[in-house]
Amino acid sequence: MFQHLMNLTDLKRDRRGVTMLEYGLIAALVAVVAVAAVRTMGGQLSSAFVTVGDDIPASASGS
């Protein structure tokens, strides 16, 4: 029983797991924000790429 308590106190002092958890939460938050941005502005982004794609051949031909 005493050994289990010692393991718990050692675990409480170990900060490596906490840091890894924090990085995981930050990565999840960044992913959620990225997905929300793409869903919100996806149509506008698509039309911008289409416009640029349509303008490239005109620029290449010199008109």
PDB file of N, CA, C, O and CB in Angstrom:
ATOM      1  N   MET A   1       0.827  -1.192   0.000  1.00  0.00           N
ATOM      2  CA  MET A   1       0.000   0.000   0.000  1.00  0.00           C
ATOM      3  C   MET A   1       0.873   1.258   0.000  1.00  0.00           C
ATOM      4  O   MET A   1       0.591   2.225  -0.708  1.00  0.00           O
ATOM      5  CB  MET A   1      -0.942  -0.003   1.213  1.00  0.00           C
ATOM      6  N   PHE A   2       1.930   1.226   0.802  1.00  0.00           N
ATOM      7  CA  PHE A   2       2.819   2.376   0.890  1.00  0.00           C
ATOM      8  C   PHE A   2       3.475   2.655  -0.462  1.00  0.00           C
ATOM      9  O   PHE A   2       3.667   3.811  -0.839  1.00  0.00           O
ATOM     10  CB  PHE A   2       3.891   2.142   1.966  1.00  0.00           C
ATOM     11  N   GLN A   3       3.815   1.591  -1.187  1.00  0.00           N
ATOM     12  CA  GLN A   3       4.437   1.752  -2.503  1.00  0.00           C
ATOM     13  C   GLN A   3       3.481   2.446  -3.477  1.00  0.00           C
ATOM     14  O   GLN A   3       3.910   3.272  -4.283  1.00  0.00           O
ATOM     15  CB  GLN A   3       4.867   0.382  -3.064  1.00  0.00           C
ATOM     16  N   HIS A   4       2.194   2.116  -3.405  1.00  0.00           N
ATOM     17  CA  HIS A   4       1.207   2.759  -4.276  1.00  0.00           C
ATOM     18  C   HIS A   4       1.113   4.256  -3.982  1.00  0.00           C
ATOM     19  O   HIS A   4       0.992   5.069  -4.898  1.00  0.00           O
ATOM     20  CB  HIS A   4      -0.172   2.097  -4.103  1.00  0.00           C
ATOM     21  N   LEU A   5       1.168   4.611  -2.709  1.00  0.00           N
ATOM     22  CA  LEU A   5       1.131   6.025  -2.338  1.00  0.00           C
ATOM     23  C   LEU A   5       2.385   6.747  -2.827  1.00  0.00           C
ATOM     24  O   LEU A   5       2.314   7.893  -3.270  1.00  0.00           O
ATOM     25  CB  LEU A   5       0.992   6.178  -0.814  1.00  0.00           C
ATOM     26  N   MET A   6       3.519   6.080  -2.746  1.00  0.00           N
ATOM     27  CA  MET A   6       4.755   6.683  -3.238  1.00  0.00           C
ATOM     28  C   MET A   6       4.679   6.896  -4.758  1.00  0.00           C
ATOM     29  O   MET A   6       5.131   7.921  -5.270  1.00  0.00           O
ATOM     30  CB  MET A   6       5.970   5.793  -2.877  1.00  0.00           C
ATOM     31  N   ASN A   7       4.107   5.924  -5.465  1.00  0.00           N
ATOM     32  CA  ASN A   7       3.947   6.065  -6.912  1.00  0.00           C
ATOM     33  C   ASN A   7       3.040   7.245  -7.249  1.00  0.00           C
ATOM     34  O   ASN A   7       3.300   7.971  -8.208  1.00  0.00           O
ATOM     35  CB  ASN A   7       3.379   4.774  -7.516  1.00  0.00           C
ATOM     36  N   LEU A   8       1.987   7.439  -6.475  1.00  0.00           N
ATOM     37  CA  LEU A   8       1.081   8.557  -6.714  1.00  0.00           C
ATOM     38  C   LEU A   8       1.762   9.898  -6.461  1.00  0.00           C
ATOM     39  O   LEU A   8       1.547  10.852  -7.210  1.00  0.00           O
ATOM     40  CB  LEU A   8      -0.153   8.429  -5.836  1.00  0.00           C
ATOM     41  N   THR A   9       2.570   9.978  -5.425  1.00  0.00           N
ATOM     42  CA  THR A   9       3.263  11.240  -5.157  1.00  0.00           C
ATOM     43  C   THR A   9       4.317  11.517  -6.228  1.00  0.00           C
ATOM     44  O   THR A   9       4.520  12.667  -6.618  1.00  0.00           O
ATOM     45  CB  THR A   9       3.917  11.210  -3.762  1.00  0.00           C
ATOM     46  N   ASP A  10       4.988  10.464  -6.704  1.00  0.00           N
ATOM     47  CA  ASP A  10       5.945  10.645  -7.805  1.00  0.00           C
ATOM     48  C   ASP A  10       5.223  11.112  -9.070  1.00  0.00           C
ATOM     49  O   ASP A  10       5.721  11.971  -9.798  1.00  0.00           O
ATOM     50  CB  ASP A  10       6.712   9.327  -8.084  1.00  0.00           C
ATOM     51  N   LEU A  11       4.059  10.544  -9.318  1.00  0.00           N
ATOM     52  CA  LEU A  11       3.278  10.913 -10.486  1.00  0.00           C
ATOM     53  C   LEU A  11       2.804  12.361 -10.389  1.00  0.00           C
ATOM     54  O   LEU A  11       2.729  13.068 -11.394  1.00  0.00           O
ATOM     55  CB  LEU A  11       2.085   9.973 -10.646  1.00  0.00           C
ATOM     56  N   LYS A  12       2.490  12.786  -9.189  1.00  0.00           N
ATOM     57  CA  LYS A  12       2.033  14.159  -8.978  1.00  0.00           C
ATOM     58  C   LYS A  12       3.147  15.164  -9.279  1.00  0.00           C
ATOM     59  O   LYS A  12       2.872  16.254  -9.780  1.00  0.00           O
ATOM     60  CB  LYS A  12       1.536  14.339  -7.535  1.00  0.00           C
ATOM     61  N   ARG A  13       4.380  14.817  -8.984  1.00  0.00           N
ATOM     62  CA  ARG A  13       5.514  15.711  -9.223  1.00  0.00           C
ATOM     63  C   ARG A  13       6.000  15.694 -10.668  1.00  0.00           C
ATOM     64  O   ARG A  13       6.687  16.621 -11.097  1.00  0.00           O
ATOM     65  CB  ARG A  13       6.651  15.341  -8.313  1.00  0.00           C
ATOM     66  N   ASP A  14       5.655  14.659 -11.418  1.00  0.00           N
ATOM     67  CA  ASP A  14       6.116  14.524 -12.802  1.00  0.00           C
ATOM     68  C   ASP A  14       5.301  15.455 -13.702  1.00  0.00           C
ATOM     69  O   ASP A  14       4.080  15.323 -13.783  1.00  0.00           O
ATOM     70  CB  ASP A  14       5.998  13.046 -13.287  1.00  0.00           C
ATOM     71  N   ARG A  15       5.967  16.393 -14.376  1.00  0.00           N
ATOM     72  CA  ARG A  15       5.285  17.405 -15.185  1.00  0.00           C
ATOM     73  C   ARG A  15       5.287  17.066 -16.679  1.00  0.00           C
ATOM     74  O   ARG A  15       4.676  17.785 -17.469  1.00  0.00           O
ATOM     75  CB  ARG A  15       5.938  18.758 -14.971  1.00  0.00           C
ATOM     76  N   ARG A  16       5.957  15.990 -17.075  1.00  0.00           N
ATOM     77  CA  ARG A  16       6.048  15.673 -18.500  1.00  0.00           C
ATOM     78  C   ARG A  16       4.687  15.370 -19.105  1.00  0.00           C
ATOM     79  O   ARG A  16       4.386  15.806 -20.216  1.00  0.00           O
ATOM     80  CB  ARG A  16       6.975  14.496 -18.716  1.00  0.00           C
ATOM     81  N   GLY A  17       3.872  14.631 -18.384  1.00  0.00           N
ATOM     82  CA  GLY A  17       2.545  14.294 -18.895  1.00  0.00           C
ATOM     83  C   GLY A  17       1.653  15.513 -19.028  1.00  0.00           C
ATOM     84  O   GLY A  17       0.857  15.608 -19.963  1.00  0.00           O
ATOM     85  N   VAL A  18       1.783  16.438 -18.102  1.00  0.00           N
ATOM     86  CA  VAL A  18       0.983  17.658 -18.140  1.00  0.00           C
ATOM     87  C   VAL A  18       1.356  18.486 -19.362  1.00  0.00           C
ATOM     88  O   VAL A  18       0.480  19.015 -20.046  1.00  0.00           O
ATOM     89  CB  VAL A  18       1.178  18.481 -16.851  1.00  0.00           C
ATOM     90  N   THR A  19       2.635  18.600 -19.636  1.00  0.00           N
ATOM     91  CA  THR A  19       3.090  19.368 -20.791  1.00  0.00           C
ATOM     92  C   THR A  19       2.596  18.737 -22.085  1.00  0.00           C
ATOM     93  O   THR A  19       2.150  19.443 -22.991  1.00  0.00           O
ATOM     94  CB  THR A  19       4.620  19.469 -20.802  1.00  0.00           C
ATOM     95  N   MET A  20       2.670  17.419 -22.176  1.00  0.00           N
ATOM     96  CA  MET A  20       2.197  16.730 -23.364  1.00  0.00           C
ATOM     97  C   MET A  20       0.691  16.948 -23.536  1.00  0.00           C
ATOM     98  O   MET A  20       0.216  17.142 -24.655  1.00  0.00           O
ATOM     99  CB  MET A  20       2.522  15.226 -23.281  1.00  0.00           C
ATOM    100  N   LEU A  21      -0.046  16.918 -22.450  1.00  0.00           N
ATOM    101  CA  LEU A  21      -1.484  17.152 -22.507  1.00  0.00           C
ATOM    102  C   LEU A  21      -1.780  18.577 -22.971  1.00  0.00           C
ATOM    103  O   LEU A  21      -2.695  18.791 -23.766  1.00  0.00           O
ATOM    104  CB  LEU A  21      -2.124  16.894 -21.135  1.00  0.00           C
ATOM    105  N   GLU A  22      -1.026  19.534 -22.491  1.00  0.00           N
ATOM    106  CA  GLU A  22      -1.221  20.925 -22.911  1.00  0.00           C
ATOM    107  C   GLU A  22      -0.964  21.087 -24.406  1.00  0.00           C
ATOM    108  O   GLU A  22      -1.731  21.756 -25.098  1.00  0.00           O
ATOM    109  CB  GLU A  22      -0.299  21.862 -22.115  1.00  0.00           C
ATOM    110  N   TYR A  23       0.098  20.486 -24.902  1.00  0.00           N
ATOM    111  CA  TYR A  23       0.379  20.561 -26.340  1.00  0.00           C
ATOM    112  C   TYR A  23      -0.729  19.883 -27.146  1.00  0.00           C
ATOM    113  O   TYR A  23      -1.100  20.362 -28.217  1.00  0.00           O
ATOM    114  CB  TYR A  23       1.740  19.910 -26.658  1.00  0.00           C
ATOM    115  N   GLY A  24      -1.247  18.789 -26.641  1.00  0.00           N
ATOM    116  CA  GLY A  24      -2.356  18.112 -27.317  1.00  0.00           C
ATOM    117  C   GLY A  24      -3.601  18.979 -27.377  1.00  0.00           C
ATOM    118  O   GLY A  24      -4.279  19.023 -28.403  1.00  0.00           O
ATOM    119  N   LEU A  25      -3.907  19.666 -26.289  1.00  0.00           N
ATOM    120  CA  LEU A  25      -5.067  20.559 -26.266  1.00  0.00           C
ATOM    121  C   LEU A  25      -4.878  21.742 -27.216  1.00  0.00           C
ATOM    122  O   LEU A  25      -5.822  22.150 -27.892  1.00  0.00           O
ATOM    123  CB  LEU A  25      -5.318  21.066 -24.842  1.00  0.00           C
ATOM    124  N   ILE A  26      -3.678  22.285 -27.267  1.00  0.00           N
ATOM    125  CA  ILE A  26      -3.402  23.394 -28.186  1.00  0.00           C
ATOM    126  C   ILE A  26      -3.552  22.925 -29.632  1.00  0.00           C
ATOM    127  O   ILE A  26      -4.133  23.633 -30.455  1.00  0.00           O
ATOM    128  CB  ILE A  26      -1.979  23.966 -27.948  1.00  0.00           C
ATOM    129  N   ALA A  27      -3.036  21.747 -29.947  1.00  0.00           N
ATOM    130  CA  ALA A  27      -3.151  21.214 -31.310  1.00  0.00           C
ATOM    131  C   ALA A  27      -4.612  20.977 -31.682  1.00  0.00           C
ATOM    132  O   ALA A  27      -5.020  21.251 -32.811  1.00  0.00           O
ATOM    133  CB  ALA A  27      -2.354  19.903 -31.445  1.00  0.00           C
ATOM    134  N   ALA A  28      -5.398  20.470 -30.738  1.00  0.00           N
ATOM    135  CA  ALA A  28      -6.821  20.251 -30.999  1.00  0.00           C
ATOM    136  C   ALA A  28      -7.540  21.577 -31.232  1.00  0.00           C
ATOM    137  O   ALA A  28      -8.395  21.669 -32.113  1.00  0.00           O
ATOM    138  CB  ALA A  28      -7.472  19.493 -29.830  1.00  0.00           C
ATOM    139  N   LEU A  29      -7.206  22.590 -30.462  1.00  0.00           N
ATOM    140  CA  LEU A  29      -7.823  23.907 -30.628  1.00  0.00           C
ATOM    141  C   LEU A  29      -7.469  24.510 -31.987  1.00  0.00           C
ATOM    142  O   LEU A  29      -8.331  25.082 -32.656  1.00  0.00           O
ATOM    143  CB  LEU A  29      -7.381  24.852 -29.499  1.00  0.00           C
ATOM    144  N   VAL A  30      -6.220  24.386 -32.393  1.00  0.00           N
ATOM    145  CA  VAL A  30      -5.804  24.893 -33.707  1.00  0.00           C
ATOM    146  C   VAL A  30      -6.560  24.163 -34.814  1.00  0.00           C
ATOM    147  O   VAL A  30      -6.984  24.786 -35.788  1.00  0.00           O
ATOM    148  CB  VAL A  30      -4.273  24.728 -33.902  1.00  0.00           C
ATOM    149  N   ALA A  31      -6.733  22.852 -34.676  1.00  0.00           N
ATOM    150  CA  ALA A  31      -7.457  22.077 -35.685  1.00  0.00           C
ATOM    151  C   ALA A  31      -8.918  22.513 -35.766  1.00  0.00           C
ATOM    152  O   ALA A  31      -9.466  22.632 -36.861  1.00  0.00           O
ATOM    153  CB  ALA A  31      -7.371  20.575 -35.372  1.00  0.00           C
ATOM    154  N   VAL A  32      -9.548  22.751 -34.626  1.00  0.00           N
ATOM    155  CA  VAL A  32     -10.948  23.187 -34.614  1.00  0.00           C
ATOM    156  C   VAL A  32     -11.085  24.555 -35.277  1.00  0.00           C
ATOM    157  O   VAL A  32     -12.012  24.776 -36.057  1.00  0.00           O
ATOM    158  CB  VAL A  32     -11.491  23.238 -33.166  1.00  0.00           C
ATOM    159  N   VAL A  33     -10.181  25.461 -34.978  1.00  0.00           N
ATOM    160  CA  VAL A  33     -10.225  26.798 -35.588  1.00  0.00           C
ATOM    161  C   VAL A  33     -10.004  26.703 -37.096  1.00  0.00           C
ATOM    162  O   VAL A  33     -10.672  27.398 -37.862  1.00  0.00           O
ATOM    163  CB  VAL A  33      -9.161  27.725 -34.950  1.00  0.00           C
ATOM    164  N   ALA A  34      -9.082  25.859 -37.527  1.00  0.00           N
ATOM    165  CA  ALA A  34      -8.818  25.705 -38.960  1.00  0.00           C
ATOM    166  C   ALA A  34     -10.037  25.139 -39.684  1.00  0.00           C
ATOM    167  O   ALA A  34     -10.387  25.612 -40.765  1.00  0.00           O
ATOM    168  CB  ALA A  34      -7.601  24.794 -39.186  1.00  0.00           C
ATOM    169  N   VAL A  35     -10.679  24.142 -39.105  1.00  0.00           N
ATOM    170  CA  VAL A  35     -11.870  23.556 -39.722  1.00  0.00           C
ATOM    171  C   VAL A  35     -12.996  24.583 -39.780  1.00  0.00           C
ATOM    172  O   VAL A  35     -13.688  24.691 -40.792  1.00  0.00           O
ATOM    173  CB  VAL A  35     -12.328  22.304 -38.945  1.00  0.00           C
ATOM    174  N   ALA A  36     -13.181  25.334 -38.702  1.00  0.00           N
ATOM    175  CA  ALA A  36     -14.226  26.359 -38.686  1.00  0.00           C
ATOM    176  C   ALA A  36     -13.958  27.435 -39.735  1.00  0.00           C
ATOM    177  O   ALA A  36     -14.889  27.902 -40.391  1.00  0.00           O
ATOM    178  CB  ALA A  36     -14.328  26.996 -37.295  1.00  0.00           C
ATOM    179  N   ALA A  37     -12.708  27.829 -39.898  1.00  0.00           N
ATOM    180  CA  ALA A  37     -12.369  28.852 -40.893  1.00  0.00           C
ATOM    181  C   ALA A  37     -12.619  28.349 -42.307  1.00  0.00           C
ATOM    182  O   ALA A  37     -13.140  29.084 -43.146  1.00  0.00           O
ATOM    183  CB  ALA A  37     -10.907  29.281 -40.743  1.00  0.00           C
ATOM    184  N   VAL A  38     -12.253  27.113 -42.573  1.00  0.00           N
ATOM    185  CA  VAL A  38     -12.460  26.561 -43.911  1.00  0.00           C
ATOM    186  C   VAL A  38     -13.947  26.406 -44.198  1.00  0.00           C
ATOM    187  O   VAL A  38     -14.390  26.668 -45.317  1.00  0.00           O
ATOM    188  CB  VAL A  38     -11.745  25.206 -44.056  1.00  0.00           C
ATOM    189  N   ARG A  39     -14.718  25.986 -43.210  1.00  0.00           N
ATOM    190  CA  ARG A  39     -16.156  25.832 -43.424  1.00  0.00           C
ATOM    191  C   ARG A  39     -16.822  27.189 -43.630  1.00  0.00           C
ATOM    192  O   ARG A  39     -17.753  27.313 -44.426  1.00  0.00           O
ATOM    193  CB  ARG A  39     -16.800  25.101 -42.237  1.00  0.00           C
ATOM    194  N   THR A  40     -16.351  28.197 -42.920  1.00  0.00           N
ATOM    195  CA  THR A  40     -16.956  29.521 -43.024  1.00  0.00           C
ATOM    196  C   THR A  40     -16.580  30.211 -44.329  1.00  0.00           C
ATOM    197  O   THR A  40     -17.436  30.794 -44.995  1.00  0.00           O
ATOM    198  CB  THR A  40     -16.537  30.384 -41.844  1.00  0.00           C
ATOM    199  N   MET A  41     -15.316  30.146 -44.692  1.00  0.00           N
ATOM    200  CA  MET A  41     -14.827  30.890 -45.855  1.00  0.00           C
ATOM    201  C   MET A  41     -14.507  29.989 -47.036  1.00  0.00           C
ATOM    202  O   MET A  41     -13.842  30.428 -47.974  1.00  0.00           O
ATOM    203  CB  MET A  41     -13.600  31.680 -45.481  1.00  0.00           C
ATOM    204  N   GLY A  42     -14.955  28.762 -47.016  1.00  0.00           N
ATOM    205  CA  GLY A  42     -14.620  27.821 -48.081  1.00  0.00           C
ATOM    206  C   GLY A  42     -15.105  28.254 -49.451  1.00  0.00           C
ATOM    207  O   GLY A  42     -14.373  28.130 -50.432  1.00  0.00           O
ATOM    208  N   GLY A  43     -16.330  28.760 -49.533  1.00  0.00           N
ATOM    209  CA  GLY A  43     -16.875  29.196 -50.818  1.00  0.00           C
ATOM    210  C   GLY A  43     -16.124  30.382 -51.378  1.00  0.00           C
ATOM    211  O   GLY A  43     -15.837  30.429 -52.574  1.00  0.00           O
ATOM    212  N   GLN A  44     -15.804  31.337 -50.530  1.00  0.00           N
ATOM    213  CA  GLN A  44     -15.057  32.518 -50.967  1.00  0.00           C
ATOM    214  C   GLN A  44     -13.658  32.129 -51.428  1.00  0.00           C
ATOM    215  O   GLN A  44     -13.154  32.649 -52.424  1.00  0.00           O
ATOM    216  CB  GLN A  44     -14.972  33.553 -49.833  1.00  0.00           C
ATOM    217  N   LEU A  45     -13.040  31.215 -50.698  1.00  0.00           N
ATOM    218  CA  LEU A  45     -11.696  30.772 -51.059  1.00  0.00           C
ATOM    219  C   LEU A  45     -11.706  30.047 -52.398  1.00  0.00           C
ATOM    220  O   LEU A  45     -10.810  30.233 -53.221  1.00  0.00           O
ATOM    221  CB  LEU A  45     -11.119  29.861 -49.970  1.00  0.00           C
ATOM    222  N   SER A  46     -12.717  29.226 -52.608  1.00  0.00           N
ATOM    223  CA  SER A  46     -12.826  28.493 -53.865  1.00  0.00           C
ATOM    224  C   SER A  46     -13.013  29.447 -55.036  1.00  0.00           C
ATOM    225  O   SER A  46     -12.377  29.282 -56.077  1.00  0.00           O
ATOM    226  CB  SER A  46     -13.986  27.498 -53.805  1.00  0.00           C
ATOM    227  N   SER A  47     -13.879  30.441 -54.877  1.00  0.00           N
ATOM    228  CA  SER A  47     -14.093  31.383 -55.982  1.00  0.00           C
ATOM    229  C   SER A  47     -12.848  32.230 -56.241  1.00  0.00           C
ATOM    230  O   SER A  47     -12.587  32.601 -57.385  1.00  0.00           O
ATOM    231  CB  SER A  47     -15.290  32.295 -55.680  1.00  0.00           C
ATOM    232  N   ALA A  48     -12.082  32.537 -55.207  1.00  0.00           N
ATOM    233  CA  ALA A  48     -10.840  33.291 -55.397  1.00  0.00           C
ATOM    234  C   ALA A  48      -9.839  32.477 -56.212  1.00  0.00           C
ATOM    235  O   ALA A  48      -9.177  33.017 -57.097  1.00  0.00           O
ATOM    236  CB  ALA A  48     -10.228  33.679 -54.036  1.00  0.00           C
ATOM    237  N   PHE A  49      -9.724  31.177 -55.919  1.00  0.00           N
ATOM    238  CA  PHE A  49      -8.810  30.331 -56.685  1.00  0.00           C
ATOM    239  C   PHE A  49      -9.273  30.186 -58.133  1.00  0.00           C
ATOM    240  O   PHE A  49      -8.450  30.155 -59.048  1.00  0.00           O
ATOM    241  CB  PHE A  49      -8.688  28.952 -56.033  1.00  0.00           C
ATOM    242  N   VAL A  50     -10.580  30.097 -58.341  1.00  0.00           N
ATOM    243  CA  VAL A  50     -11.103  29.997 -59.705  1.00  0.00           C
ATOM    244  C   VAL A  50     -10.794  31.275 -60.476  1.00  0.00           C
ATOM    245  O   VAL A  50     -10.395  31.219 -61.639  1.00  0.00           O
ATOM    246  CB  VAL A  50     -12.628  29.729 -59.692  1.00  0.00           C
ATOM    247  N   THR A  51     -10.978  32.423 -59.835  1.00  0.00           N
ATOM    248  CA  THR A  51     -10.686  33.708 -60.484  1.00  0.00           C
ATOM    249  C   THR A  51      -9.214  33.807 -60.862  1.00  0.00           C
ATOM    250  O   THR A  51      -8.882  34.214 -61.976  1.00  0.00           O
ATOM    251  CB  THR A  51     -11.071  34.877 -59.563  1.00  0.00           C
ATOM    252  N   VAL A  52      -8.346  33.442 -59.953  1.00  0.00           N
ATOM    253  CA  VAL A  52      -6.907  33.478 -60.238  1.00  0.00           C
ATOM    254  C   VAL A  52      -6.571  32.495 -61.350  1.00  0.00           C
ATOM    255  O   VAL A  52      -5.786  32.810 -62.245  1.00  0.00           O
ATOM    256  CB  VAL A  52      -6.085  33.153 -58.969  1.00  0.00           C
ATOM    257  N   GLY A  53      -7.158  31.313 -61.295  1.00  0.00           N
ATOM    258  CA  GLY A  53      -6.911  30.313 -62.333  1.00  0.00           C
ATOM    259  C   GLY A  53      -7.377  30.769 -63.701  1.00  0.00           C
ATOM    260  O   GLY A  53      -6.743  30.466 -64.711  1.00  0.00           O
ATOM    261  N   ASP A  54      -8.489  31.502 -63.736  1.00  0.00           N
ATOM    262  CA  ASP A  54      -8.983  32.020 -65.019  1.00  0.00           C
ATOM    263  C   ASP A  54      -8.107  33.151 -65.544  1.00  0.00           C
ATOM    264  O   ASP A  54      -7.983  33.316 -66.757  1.00  0.00           O
ATOM    265  CB  ASP A  54     -10.423  32.507 -64.873  1.00  0.00           C
ATOM    266  N   ASP A  55      -7.506  33.924 -64.666  1.00  0.00           N
ATOM    267  CA  ASP A  55      -6.679  35.060 -65.080  1.00  0.00           C
ATOM    268  C   ASP A  55      -5.279  34.651 -65.539  1.00  0.00           C
ATOM    269  O   ASP A  55      -4.641  35.393 -66.286  1.00  0.00           O
ATOM    270  CB  ASP A  55      -6.563  36.043 -63.943  1.00  0.00           C
ATOM    271  N   ILE A  56      -4.800  33.511 -65.118  1.00  0.00           N
ATOM    272  CA  ILE A  56      -3.438  33.087 -65.474  1.00  0.00           C
ATOM    273  C   ILE A  56      -3.272  32.893 -66.985  1.00  0.00           C
ATOM    274  O   ILE A  56      -2.302  33.407 -67.542  1.00  0.00           O
ATOM    275  CB  ILE A  56      -3.088  31.787 -64.748  1.00  0.00           C
ATOM    276  N   PRO A  57      -4.167  32.178 -67.675  1.00  0.00           N
ATOM    277  CA  PRO A  57      -3.975  32.041 -69.129  1.00  0.00           C
ATOM    278  C   PRO A  57      -4.034  33.387 -69.859  1.00  0.00           C
ATOM    279  O   PRO A  57      -3.317  33.590 -70.838  1.00  0.00           O
ATOM    280  CB  PRO A  57      -5.032  31.103 -69.707  1.00  0.00           C
ATOM    281  N   ALA A  58      -4.880  34.301 -69.392  1.00  0.00           N
ATOM    282  CA  ALA A  58      -4.969  35.618 -70.032  1.00  0.00           C
ATOM    283  C   ALA A  58      -3.667  36.387 -69.853  1.00  0.00           C
ATOM    284  O   ALA A  58      -3.223  37.076 -70.772  1.00  0.00           O
ATOM    285  CB  ALA A  58      -6.147  36.427 -69.453  1.00  0.00           C
ATOM    286  N   SER A  59      -3.059  36.276 -68.694  1.00  0.00           N
ATOM    287  CA  SER A  59      -1.788  36.958 -68.444  1.00  0.00           C
ATOM    288  C   SER A  59      -0.665  36.342 -69.264  1.00  0.00           C
ATOM    289  O   SER A  59       0.223  37.052 -69.737  1.00  0.00           O
ATOM    290  CB  SER A  59      -1.438  36.908 -66.956  1.00  0.00           C
ATOM    291  N   ALA A  60      -0.700  35.042 -69.432  1.00  0.00           N
ATOM    292  CA  ALA A  60       0.363  34.358 -70.166  1.00  0.00           C
ATOM    293  C   ALA A  60       0.318  34.688 -71.654  1.00  0.00           C
ATOM    294  O   ALA A  60       1.352  34.719 -72.321  1.00  0.00           O
ATOM    295  CB  ALA A  60       0.257  32.850 -69.965  1.00  0.00           C
ATOM    296  N   SER A  61      -0.888  34.935 -72.172  1.00  0.00           N
ATOM    297  CA  SER A  61      -1.001  35.242 -73.602  1.00  0.00           C
ATOM    298  C   SER A  61      -0.726  36.709 -73.899  1.00  0.00           C
ATOM    299  O   SER A  61      -0.596  37.092 -75.062  1.00  0.00           O
ATOM    300  CB  SER A  61      -2.383  34.871 -74.107  1.00  0.00           C
ATOM    301  N   GLY A  62      -0.637  37.535 -72.860  1.00  0.00           N
ATOM    302  CA  GLY A  62      -0.272  38.928 -73.049  1.00  0.00           C
ATOM    303  C   GLY A  62      -1.449  39.861 -73.219  1.00  0.00           C
ATOM    304  O   GLY A  62      -1.249  41.026 -73.565  1.00  0.00           O
ATOM    305  N   SER A  63      -2.666  39.404 -72.993  1.00  0.00           N
ATOM    306  CA  SER A  63      -3.800  40.311 -73.167  1.00  0.00           C
ATOM    307  C   SER A  63      -4.197  41.023 -71.915  1.00  0.00           C
ATOM    308  O   SER A  63      -5.139  41.816 -71.928  1.00  0.00           O
ATOM    309  CB  SER A  63      -4.964  39.573 -73.682  1.00  0.00           C
TER     310      SER A  63
END
